[in-house]
Amino acid sequence: MERVIYEERKLSFFEKYLTLWVIGCIGFGIVMGKLFPQIAITLDKFSIYQVSIPIAVCLFFMMYPIMVKIDFAQVIKAGKTPKPVVLTLFVNWCIKPFTMLAIAWLFLGVLFKGWLPGTEIIKGGQEVELFRSYIAGCILLGIAPCTAMVLIWGHLSRGNDGHTLVMVAINSLTMLFLYAPLGGWLLGVNEMPIPWQTIVLSVVIYVGLPLLLGYQSRKWIIAKKGLKWFEEKFLHYLTPVSISALLLTLVLLFSFKGELIINQPQIIFLIAIPLFVQTCLIFGITYAIAGWLKLSYRDAAPSALIGASNHFEVAIATSTILFGLSSGASLAAVVGVLIEVPVMLMLVRVCLKTKKWFK
C-alpha cells in the first residue's frame, strides 16, 4: 500500500500570533498618536510626488520577501492541470471583486451607514463620505488575490503545494495588468476619485518592482549559494522582515487614526463583518465549483483558500498611496489583516473536515 507522507509545516512564531501583533500595534499606534501626535505627521511629510518615503520603504520590505519566494518556472507546469488554475483565476477576477463591492455596499453603505457618519479629507484635498472610504478599502482588498500566506494555508490543508505555488506566480503576474484598471473602475462605481496615474504608479512600485527584484535576486542567490541554502537559510531570516515592516506600517497608520478609534471603537467591528462574510462566501463558492468540476481534494482545497484570502500588503500599499495613510480606506485594509489569520485557520479546518467530499 502506497503511503503518502506530508512534511509538517506549521506557522512560524510571527505568523501564528499575527492577529495579536496587529492588535498590539493598533494599541501602540493609538497611544503614540495621543502622546506624540507630531511623530507620524513629520515622518509622512518626507515624500516625493505625494509618496511618503518612510511608508514606501516599509511597504517595499513588506512585498519583497513575498516576491522572492515565487518560482516562476512552476507556471510552465500549470498547463498539465488547467482546470484548478482556470477556476482560481475565474473566482479571483470575475466573481470576488464584484461580490466584495456588493457586500461592502450592503453593510457599510446601507445597514451600517447610520453608524459611520461624517466625511474626511483624503490625499489631494478632496472631501469624501467616510462610508465610501471604508468601502474603497474593502474594494482594494477584494481585487488583491493572495500571494503570501496562502502557501501556508494550502499546506496546512494537505493541499497540492505545486498548484498553490503556480497560483502565487500567476496571481502576481495578473495583478500587474488587472489590478489598476479593475480597481479604478470599481472605485468609480463607489464614487471615489480615480487618480489613474497614481493607481498605475502604485502597482509598478509595490508589485512590479518587488516582483522584478525578487525574481532577479532569487535567480542570483540560487546560482551562487544553491537552492537548499536559499530555502533553509535566506528565506528563514527573510520572513520576519515582511511581517515586521507590516507591523511598523500599522503603528504609523493607527497613530493617525487613534482619535477616531477612541471615539468610535465599533468601526473596526463594523468593517470586519462584511470582510468576514466575503471571505466565507468566496470560499464556499470556489469549494462548490471545485466539487462540480470533480477536482481532487488536493486541488480543491488550495483553490478555495486562494480565492478566500487577500493580498492585504498590496491593499494597504495602494490605499496609502491613493488616499493617504490616515484615510478610512487604509483603515479598512488593515482590518483585513486583523481577521486574516483566525478566519483562514478556521477555513483550513473546514477543508480538513470535508476532505471526504472529494475524490
Secondary structure, 3 states (H helix, E strand, C coil): CCCCCCCCCCCCHHHHCHHHHHHHHHHHHHHHHHHCHHHHHHHHHCEECCEEHHHHHHHHHHHHHHHCCCCHHHHHHHHHCHHHHHHHHHHHHHHHHHHHHHHHHHHHHHHCHHHCCCEEECCCCCEEEHHHHHHHHHHHHHCCECCCCHHHHHHHCCCCHHHHHHHHHHHHHHHHHHHHHHHHHHHHHCCCCCCHHHHHHHHHHHHHHHHHHHHHHHHHHHHHHCHHHHHHHHHHHHHHHHHHHHHHHHHHHHHHHHHHHHHCCHHHHHHHHHHHHHHHHHHHHHHHHHHHCCCCHHHHHHHHHHHHCECHHHHHHHHHHHHCCCCHHHHHHHHHHHHHHHHHHHHHHHHHHCHHHCC
